[in-house]
Amino acid sequence: MCQNEVVEDLKQRRPSEEQIIRIGMDTSKHVFQLHGVNAAEDPVLRKKLRRKEMVAFFEEAPPTVIAIEACGGST
């Protein structure tokens, strides 16, 4: 339920990407889930991107810290 409230809130108040200080990225073969937070650790970005959309997204995004999820099979 908490996630649904955050998603609904994000749909209502489209924050600028300049507010994002950190992006967490959950990777897969074809789809990436992005979760960005501001300085107050409030979620300000939730986005699903295909692999081919990633470069264009990060070209437009301001510089920020990116944390990438690693699974048990990664080396």
C-alpha positions in Angstrom: 0.0 0.0 0.0 2.8 2.4 0.8 4.3 2.0 -2.7 1.0 2.7 -4.3 0.7 6.0 -2.3 4.2 7.0 -3.4 3.4 6.3 -7.0 0.1 8.2 -6.9 1.9 11.1 -5.2 4.6 11.1 -8.0 1.9 11.2 -10.7 0.4 14.3 -9.1 3.6 16.4 -8.5 6.1 16.0 -11.3 9.4 16.9 -9.6 12.2 18.3 -11.6 15.1 15.9 -12.1 17.5 18.5 -10.7 16.2 17.5 -7.2 17.5 13.9 -7.6 20.7 13.2 -5.6 20.8 9.4 -6.1 19.3 6.9 -8.4 19.1 3.2 -7.6 19.0 0.9 -10.7 17.6 -2.6 -10.7 18.9 -4.3 -13.8 17.7 -7.1 -16.0 18.3 -8.1 -19.6 15.8 -5.8 -21.2 14.1 -3.6 -18.6 15.6 -1.3 -15.9 13.7 0.0 -12.9 15.0 3.4 -11.6 14.3 4.9 -8.2 15.5 8.4 -7.4 15.6 10.3 -4.2 16.2 13.9 -3.2 18.4 15.3 -0.4 15.6 14.5 2.1 15.6 10.9 1.0 12.1 11.4 -0.5 11.3 9.4 -3.6 11.1 11.7 -6.6 11.6 9.3 -9.5 10.2 5.9 -10.3 10.7 4.9 -13.9 10.9 1.7 -16.0 13.1 1.9 -19.1 14.1 -0.5 -21.8 17.8 -1.0 -22.4 17.7 1.2 -25.6 16.1 4.1 -23.6 18.8 4.2 -20.9 21.5 6.3 -22.7 19.0 8.9 -23.8 17.6 9.2 -20.2 21.0 9.6 -18.6 22.2 12.1 -21.3 19.4 14.4 -20.2 19.7 13.8 -16.4 21.9 16.0 -14.3 25.0 14.4 -12.7 24.1 12.1 -9.8 25.2 9.1 -7.9 23.9 5.8 -9.4 23.7 2.6 -7.3 23.3 -0.6 -9.3 21.7 -3.7 -7.8 23.8 -6.8 -8.0 22.4 -10.3 -7.7 24.1 -13.4 -6.2 25.2 -14.6 -9.6 27.2 -11.4 -10.4 31.0 -11.3 -10.2 
